[in-house]
Amino acid sequence: MALAILLSVAQEKDESWSAFSQGDYVKFTVTTRWPAMGRSTKSVITETIRKISEDEVVVEESTEEDDRKPVISETKHRVELPSGNRTKKGTESLTVDGKKFPCTVWEIADLRVWECPEAPGRVVRAELSFANYKVTCRLLKVSERVKVGNQELDCYVREISDSRSDSSNSKEWRSPAVPGHLVRATSNSHGIETTQELTEFVAHPRK
């Protein structure tokens, strides 16, 4: 379950791309490993803002692997997000890194979200329930420094886990200082390990 899908109903606006300028970009190195097979691959992904309007941001993604021709695609990111027919279920305080966050608890269908405007990324916890298992996203750390080139970025860390013992688990380090906010991501799914590292970025926040 993608993080953006899991959390989108908790937000009314996504400024992770729209807060930046046309031409700004992020570049990642992605390493995928199959430890049992002794195999690994590396690729480079570059995401560039090509167009910004009031409603959406068009981001071009270029994926390069080995000597193959780059694969180019485009993704449109909506600025205003549909919040869905969510119901307020009450309030609850959650503690992360010794800091208490007073949350509003929202529910939409099988998704429950603990939201606090003062928390980095706003969502402190989210739970998506299925018939036989549950996917949980939680704010793991409020602040952790991650070095990108000669810069250090202040990131918050989220963890996504699955209640099934053989399923995937992942973490994301995110910072509002870079387009898209993603700085680092790791996942382990059915014996496949993937790491995505930000290696370069250009960011000109819009006023």
C-alpha positions in Angstrom: 0.0 0.0 0.0 1.6 3.3 -1.2 2.0 5.9 1.5 0.3 8.6 -0.6 -2.8 6.5 -0.9 -2.9 5.5 2.7 -2.6 9.1 3.9 -4.4 11.1 1.3 -7.8 11.2 3.0 -6.1 13.0 6.0 -5.1 16.0 4.0 -6.9 18.7 2.2 -3.9 20.0 0.3 -0.7 18.5 -1.0 2.1 21.1 -1.3 5.0 18.7 -1.5 5.5 19.6 -5.2 3.4 22.8 -5.6 5.5 24.7 -3.0 8.5 24.6 -5.4 9.3 26.0 -8.8 9.3 24.8 -12.4 12.6 23.1 -13.2 13.3 22.1 -9.6 14.2 18.4 -9.4 15.3 15.5 -7.2 17.6 12.7 -8.1 17.7 9.3 -6.4 19.8 6.2 -6.6 17.7 3.0 -6.2 19.3 -0.2 -5.2 17.4 -3.5 -5.3 18.8 -6.6 -3.7 17.8 -10.3 -3.8 20.0 -11.6 -0.9 19.0 -15.3 -1.4 20.1 -15.1 -5.1 23.1 -12.9 -4.6 21.8 -10.4 -7.1 21.4 -6.6 -7.1 20.5 -3.9 -9.5 21.0 -0.1 -9.4 19.0 2.6 -11.2 18.9 6.4 -11.2 15.5 8.2 -11.0 15.2 11.9 -11.7 11.9 13.7 -11.0 11.6 17.2 -12.5 8.8 19.7 -12.1 7.7 20.6 -15.7 4.5 22.5 -15.2 2.7 24.1 -12.2 -0.9 25.3 -12.2 -3.4 26.1 -9.5 -4.9 22.6 -9.6 -1.9 20.3 -10.3 1.8 19.9 -10.8 3.2 17.9 -13.7 6.3 15.9 -12.7 8.5 14.2 -15.3 10.2 11.0 -14.1 13.3 9.7 -15.9 14.6 6.2 -14.9 18.0 5.1 -16.1 19.4 1.6 -15.6 22.7 0.3 -16.9 23.2 1.3 -20.5 19.6 1.2 -21.4 17.7 4.1 -22.9 16.1 6.2 -20.1 12.4 5.5 -19.5 10.4 8.8 -19.4 7.0 9.2 -17.8 4.8 12.0 -16.3 2.7 12.1 -13.2 0.1 14.7 -12.3 0.0 15.6 -8.6 -3.2 17.3 -7.5 -2.8 20.3 -5.2 -6.3 20.1 -3.7 -7.0 16.5 -2.4 -10.5 15.0 -2.0 -10.9 14.3 1.7 -13.7 11.9 1.1 -16.7 11.3 3.4 -14.7 11.1 6.6 -16.2 11.0 10.0 -14.7 12.4 13.2 -14.5 9.7 15.8 -13.0 11.7 18.6 -9.6 12.9 19.9 -6.6 11.1 21.3 -3.1 12.1 22.3 -0.2 10.1 20.9 3.4 10.3 22.0 6.4 10.2 19.5 10.0 10.8 20.6 8.8 11.9 24.0 6.5 14.6 22.4 2.8 14.4 22.9 0.6 15.2 19.9 -3.1 15.9 20.5 -4.8 14.2 17.5 -8.2 14.3 15.9 -9.3 10.8 14.9 -10.9 10.5 11.5 -12.5 7.4 9.9 -13.4 6.8 6.3 -14.5 3.3 5.3 -11.8 0.9 6.6 -9.2 3.6 7.2 -8.6 5.4 10.5 -6.3 8.4 10.8 -4.8 10.2 13.8 -4.1 13.8 12.5 -2.4 16.7 14.3 -1.5 20.0 12.6 1.6 20.4 14.8 3.1 17.0 13.8 5.5 16.8 10.9 3.5 15.6 8.0 0.3 16.1 10.0 -0.5 12.3 10.2 0.8 10.7 13.4 -0.8 7.3 12.8 -3.0 5.6 10.2 -4.5 2.1 10.1 -6.1 0.4 7.1 -8.0 -2.7 7.9 -8.6 -5.6 5.6 -10.5 -8.9 6.2 -7.4 -10.8 7.5 -4.7 -8.2 8.1 -4.0 -4.5 8.8 -1.6 -2.0 7.3 -0.3 0.6 9.8 1.6 3.8 9.1 3.0 5.6 12.1 5.3 8.6 12.8 8.4 6.9 14.1 10.7 9.9 14.7 10.1 13.6 14.8 13.6 14.6 13.7 16.5 12.8 12.2 19.4 14.4 10.2 20.1 12.9 6.8 23.2 13.9 4.8 22.6 14.6 1.1 25.8 15.7 -0.7 27.3 18.4 1.5 24.0 19.3 3.1 22.2 17.9 6.1 18.4 17.7 6.0 16.2 17.6 9.0 13.7 14.8 8.3 10.8 13.1 10.0 10.5 9.3 9.7 7.5 7.2 9.0 7.2 3.4 9.2 4.6 1.3 7.3 4.1 -2.2 8.5 1.8 -5.1 7.7 0.3 -7.5 10.3 1.0 -10.5 8.1 4.4 -12.1 9.0 5.5 -12.6 5.4 4.5 -9.2 4.1 6.4 -6.0 3.4 7.7 -3.3 5.8 9.0 0.1 4.8 10.3 3.4 6.2 10.5 6.8 4.7 12.6 9.8 5.7 10.8 13.0 4.5 11.7 16.7 4.6 9.7 19.7 3.4 13.0 21.2 2.1 13.0 19.2 -1.1 10.5 18.8 -3.9 8.2 15.8 -3.2 9.6 15.7 0.4 11.1 12.2 0.0 14.8 12.0 1.1 15.2 8.3 1.8 13.1 5.1 1.6 13.8 1.5 2.5 11.6 -1.6 2.1 11.8 -5.3 2.6 9.2 -7.3 0.8 9.2 -11.1 0.5 13.0 -11.3 0.4 13.5 -8.3 -1.9 15.3 -5.3 -0.3 15.0 -1.9 -1.8 16.8 1.4 -0.8 16.1 4.8 -2.4 18.6 7.5 -1.6 18.4 11.2 -2.5 21.7 12.2 -4.0 21.0 15.6 -5.6 18.3 18.2 -5.6 17.5 21.7 -6.7 14.8 23.5 -4.7 13.5 27.1 -5.1 10.5 27.5 -2.8 7.7 29.6 -4.2 6.6 32.6 -2.2 
